[in-house]
Amino acid sequence: MGPENQSSVSEFLLLGLPMRPGQQRGFFTLFLGMYLTTVLGNLLIILLIRLDSRLHTPMYFFLSHLAFSDISLSSVTVPKMLMNMQTRQQSISYVGCIAQVYFFIHFVGLDNFLLAVMAYDRYVAICHPLHYTTIMREGLCVLLVSVSWILPCGTALLHTLLLVRLSFCANNTISHFFCDLAALLKLSCSDISLNELVISAEGGMLLFLPLCIILGSYVRIGTIILRVPSTERLLKAFSTCGSHLFVVSLYYGTLSGVYFFSSSWDFKDITASVMYTVVTPMLNPFIYSLRNRDIKQALEMCVNRVTIFKWQSLHPLIAVRSK
């Protein structure tokens, strides 16, 4: 494309969700409620794990990082989308768009690796219960979480650096509700073959490596259980892995279902993004709290502490009134 068809892009236009003008207020209310539920629910999980010493175990250590990652992943895209709905302005600055690309790739990758680390933790808990505390020592847990943070950070940085070297055409309209890397590459006037090569190469590490670890862990768990099948062992394994397995199925199942069974590529991208940036982070706190006795007990203890504190603060007033 010739230089006359290129321009220096200072901002992009986000078309947002495919909806009619009359549906905008309803969608705004829906997504605002879902975002607030995501933030408050995951913050509650982090707070309970922090306050209750019974939850200071590897599984809940990983869960607290997953909860923080879910909050961050939703916060990268949803607030901007809500602001655009409310103000009816679809623009986002070039710097803001690049930043959105970086943090989106980072937290999607972090979610994938944390789910893989949690699957490995469940594998050790079921297949090597006597050596669990020895294997899942504090140093290894910190190392696994650190790697889960560092690898996506490097991947996101590489994609961002390759993106900023590109020039963009006069068309700056993105058919998405956030700055998606694939959508930005479509707008570029430069050669994107290197970007596509890196996406293909690193996409395997970011997506398929964690998925292989998860599948390998659960195949091994199933093999161990089926060697000596019993109702007690099955129930124990389900209580140990049920919540994590449900989250993994929801995360990867909806993602693959949308990409394999919908007919429009734009619809696939937008629907998949809504599922793993809004829906799944919102549901995770409910899944881990409703199916987890330890979280329920920690929540009850926290509520009791608040109730006692309120009663103690009101007790002097009650004593004065009784006189």
LINDARA-V383059 format. One record per residue. N is the residue number from 1. RES is the residue in one small letter. OMEGA is omega in degrees with one decimal (* if undefined). Layout:
BEGIN
n=N res=RES omega=OMEGA
n=N res=RES omega=OMEGA
END
This chain:
BEGIN
n=1 res=m omega=-175.6
n=2 res=g omega=-179.3
n=3 res=p omega=-177.5
n=4 res=e omega=-179.6
n=5 res=n omega=179.2
n=6 res=q omega=177.3
n=7 res=s omega=176.7
n=8 res=s omega=-174.9
n=9 res=v omega=177.4
n=10 res=s omega=178.0
n=11 res=e omega=176.4
n=12 res=f omega=177.0
n=13 res=l omega=179.6
n=14 res=l omega=-179.8
n=15 res=l omega=177.3
n=16 res=g omega=-178.7
n=17 res=l omega=177.1
n=18 res=p omega=-178.1
n=19 res=m omega=178.6
n=20 res=r omega=-179.4
n=21 res=p omega=-179.1
n=22 res=g omega=-178.8
n=23 res=q omega=-172.0
n=24 res=q omega=-178.2
n=25 res=r omega=178.7
n=26 res=g omega=178.2
n=27 res=f omega=178.8
n=28 res=f omega=179.0
n=29 res=t omega=-179.5
n=30 res=l omega=-176.0
n=31 res=f omega=174.7
n=32 res=l omega=177.7
n=33 res=g omega=179.7
n=34 res=m omega=-179.9
n=35 res=y omega=178.6
n=36 res=l omega=177.0
n=37 res=t omega=178.4
n=38 res=t omega=-176.7
n=39 res=v omega=-176.4
n=40 res=l omega=-179.5
n=41 res=g omega=-179.7
n=42 res=n omega=173.9
n=43 res=l omega=177.5
n=44 res=l omega=177.0
n=45 res=i omega=179.7
n=46 res=i omega=-178.9
n=47 res=l omega=179.8
n=48 res=l omega=179.3
n=49 res=i omega=179.8
n=50 res=r omega=-172.2
n=51 res=l omega=-174.8
n=52 res=d omega=-177.6
n=53 res=s omega=178.3
n=54 res=r omega=-179.7
n=55 res=l omega=178.3
n=56 res=h omega=-179.9
n=57 res=t omega=-179.3
n=58 res=p omega=-176.8
n=59 res=m omega=-178.1
n=60 res=y omega=172.2
n=61 res=f omega=176.6
n=62 res=f omega=-179.1
n=63 res=l omega=179.1
n=64 res=s omega=176.8
n=65 res=h omega=176.6
n=66 res=l omega=178.6
n=67 res=a omega=177.6
n=68 res=f omega=178.7
n=69 res=s omega=179.3
n=70 res=d omega=176.8
n=71 res=i omega=-177.0
n=72 res=s omega=-179.0
n=73 res=l omega=177.4
n=74 res=s omega=-176.8
n=75 res=s omega=178.5
n=76 res=v omega=-170.9
n=77 res=t omega=-169.1
n=78 res=v omega=-179.1
n=79 res=p omega=178.3
n=80 res=k omega=178.4
n=81 res=m omega=179.2
n=82 res=l omega=179.2
n=83 res=m omega=177.8
n=84 res=n omega=177.0
n=85 res=m omega=-175.0
n=86 res=q omega=-176.8
n=87 res=t omega=-177.6
n=88 res=r omega=173.9
n=89 res=q omega=-172.2
n=90 res=q omega=-173.6
n=91 res=s omega=171.6
n=92 res=i omega=-176.9
n=93 res=s omega=179.0
n=94 res=y omega=-179.7
n=95 res=v omega=178.8
n=96 res=g omega=179.5
n=97 res=c omega=179.0
n=98 res=i omega=178.5
n=99 res=a omega=178.8
n=100 res=q omega=177.3
n=101 res=v omega=-178.0
n=102 res=y omega=-174.7
n=103 res=f omega=177.4
n=104 res=f omega=178.7
n=105 res=i omega=-178.0
n=106 res=h omega=-174.0
n=107 res=f omega=171.6
n=108 res=v omega=176.8
n=109 res=g omega=179.3
n=110 res=l omega=176.9
n=111 res=d omega=-179.2
n=112 res=n omega=-177.3
n=113 res=f omega=177.9
n=114 res=l omega=176.0
n=115 res=l omega=177.6
n=116 res=a omega=178.7
n=117 res=v omega=178.8
n=118 res=m omega=176.3
n=119 res=a omega=177.5
n=120 res=y omega=177.6
n=121 res=d omega=178.4
n=122 res=r omega=177.5
n=123 res=y omega=179.6
n=124 res=v omega=-178.0
n=125 res=a omega=-176.7
n=126 res=i omega=-175.1
n=127 res=c omega=179.0
n=128 res=h omega=-174.4
n=129 res=p omega=-178.0
n=130 res=l omega=-178.4
n=131 res=h omega=-174.0
n=132 res=y omega=-177.2
n=133 res=t omega=178.6
n=134 res=t omega=-178.8
n=135 res=i omega=-176.3
n=136 res=m omega=178.3
n=137 res=r omega=-174.6
n=138 res=e omega=-178.6
n=139 res=g omega=179.5
n=140 res=l omega=179.2
n=141 res=c omega=179.0
n=142 res=v omega=179.6
n=143 res=l omega=-178.9
n=144 res=l omega=178.9
n=145 res=v omega=179.4
n=146 res=s omega=177.8
n=147 res=v omega=179.1
n=148 res=s omega=176.8
n=149 res=w omega=-171.6
n=150 res=i omega=-177.2
n=151 res=l omega=176.4
n=152 res=p omega=178.0
n=153 res=c omega=178.1
n=154 res=g omega=178.8
n=155 res=t omega=180.0
n=156 res=a omega=179.4
n=157 res=l omega=179.5
n=158 res=l omega=179.0
n=159 res=h omega=-179.5
n=160 res=t omega=179.0
n=161 res=l omega=177.4
n=162 res=l omega=-179.3
n=163 res=l omega=-175.0
n=164 res=v omega=178.2
n=165 res=r omega=-177.9
n=166 res=l omega=171.3
n=167 res=s omega=-175.1
n=168 res=f omega=-177.8
n=169 res=c omega=-178.9
n=170 res=a omega=177.7
n=171 res=n omega=-178.4
n=172 res=n omega=-177.9
n=173 res=t omega=-179.9
n=174 res=i omega=-178.6
n=175 res=s omega=-178.1
n=176 res=h omega=177.4
n=177 res=f omega=172.9
n=178 res=f omega=-177.9
n=179 res=c omega=178.8
n=180 res=d omega=-176.8
n=181 res=l omega=-178.8
n=182 res=a omega=179.4
n=183 res=a omega=178.6
n=184 res=l omega=179.2
n=185 res=l omega=178.0
n=186 res=k omega=-178.0
n=187 res=l omega=-173.9
n=188 res=s omega=174.6
n=189 res=c omega=-176.5
n=190 res=s omega=176.2
n=191 res=d omega=-176.1
n=192 res=i omega=-177.4
n=193 res=s omega=178.5
n=194 res=l omega=177.6
n=195 res=n omega=-179.3
n=196 res=e omega=177.8
n=197 res=l omega=179.4
n=198 res=v omega=177.6
n=199 res=i omega=179.9
n=200 res=s omega=-177.3
n=201 res=a omega=-176.3
n=202 res=e omega=176.1
n=203 res=g omega=177.2
n=204 res=g omega=179.7
n=205 res=m omega=-173.6
n=206 res=l omega=-175.3
n=207 res=l omega=-171.6
n=208 res=f omega=177.1
n=209 res=l omega=175.6
n=210 res=p omega=-180.0
n=211 res=l omega=177.8
n=212 res=c omega=177.4
n=213 res=i omega=179.6
n=214 res=i omega=-179.0
n=215 res=l omega=178.6
n=216 res=g omega=179.4
n=217 res=s omega=-177.1
n=218 res=y omega=173.2
n=219 res=v omega=178.8
n=220 res=r omega=177.5
n=221 res=i omega=179.3
n=222 res=g omega=179.3
n=223 res=t omega=-179.7
n=224 res=i omega=-177.7
n=225 res=i omega=-175.8
n=226 res=l omega=176.3
n=227 res=r omega=176.8
n=228 res=v omega=-174.6
n=229 res=p omega=175.5
n=230 res=s omega=-179.3
n=231 res=t omega=-178.6
n=232 res=e omega=-179.7
n=233 res=r omega=179.1
n=234 res=l omega=179.9
n=235 res=l omega=178.7
n=236 res=k omega=178.6
n=237 res=a omega=-179.4
n=238 res=f omega=178.1
n=239 res=s omega=-180.0
n=240 res=t omega=-172.5
n=241 res=c omega=-170.9
n=242 res=g omega=-176.9
n=243 res=s omega=-178.7
n=244 res=h omega=-179.6
n=245 res=l omega=178.6
n=246 res=f omega=178.9
n=247 res=v omega=178.7
n=248 res=v omega=179.5
n=249 res=s omega=179.5
n=250 res=l omega=-175.8
n=251 res=y omega=-176.4
n=252 res=y omega=-178.7
n=253 res=g omega=179.2
n=254 res=t omega=179.9
n=255 res=l omega=-179.5
n=256 res=s omega=179.6
n=257 res=g omega=179.5
n=258 res=v omega=-175.3
n=259 res=y omega=-177.3
n=260 res=f omega=-171.1
n=261 res=f omega=175.4
n=262 res=s omega=-170.6
n=263 res=s omega=-177.0
n=264 res=s omega=-179.6
n=265 res=w omega=177.5
n=266 res=d omega=177.8
n=267 res=f omega=178.4
n=268 res=k omega=-178.3
n=269 res=d omega=-175.8
n=270 res=i omega=-178.9
n=271 res=t omega=178.8
n=272 res=a omega=-179.6
n=273 res=s omega=177.4
n=274 res=v omega=-177.5
n=275 res=m omega=-174.2
n=276 res=y omega=173.1
n=277 res=t omega=-176.9
n=278 res=v omega=-171.0
n=279 res=v omega=-177.0
n=280 res=t omega=176.5
n=281 res=p omega=178.4
n=282 res=m omega=-175.9
n=283 res=l omega=-175.9
n=284 res=n omega=178.9
n=285 res=p omega=179.0
n=286 res=f omega=-179.4
n=287 res=i omega=-176.8
n=288 res=y omega=179.7
n=289 res=s omega=-177.1
n=290 res=l omega=-177.0
n=291 res=r omega=-174.2
n=292 res=n omega=-177.8
n=293 res=r omega=-179.2
n=294 res=d omega=178.8
n=295 res=i omega=178.3
n=296 res=k omega=179.7
n=297 res=q omega=177.9
n=298 res=a omega=178.3
n=299 res=l omega=178.0
n=300 res=e omega=179.2
n=301 res=m omega=178.3
n=302 res=c omega=178.1
n=303 res=v omega=178.6
n=304 res=n omega=177.8
n=305 res=r omega=179.0
n=306 res=v omega=179.9
n=307 res=t omega=179.6
n=308 res=i omega=179.6
n=309 res=f omega=178.3
n=310 res=k omega=-179.5
n=311 res=w omega=179.2
n=312 res=q omega=178.6
n=313 res=s omega=179.1
n=314 res=l omega=-175.3
n=315 res=h omega=177.4
n=316 res=p omega=178.4
n=317 res=l omega=178.9
n=318 res=i omega=179.3
n=319 res=a omega=-179.9
n=320 res=v omega=-179.4
n=321 res=r omega=-179.7
n=322 res=s omega=178.5
n=323 res=k omega=*
END
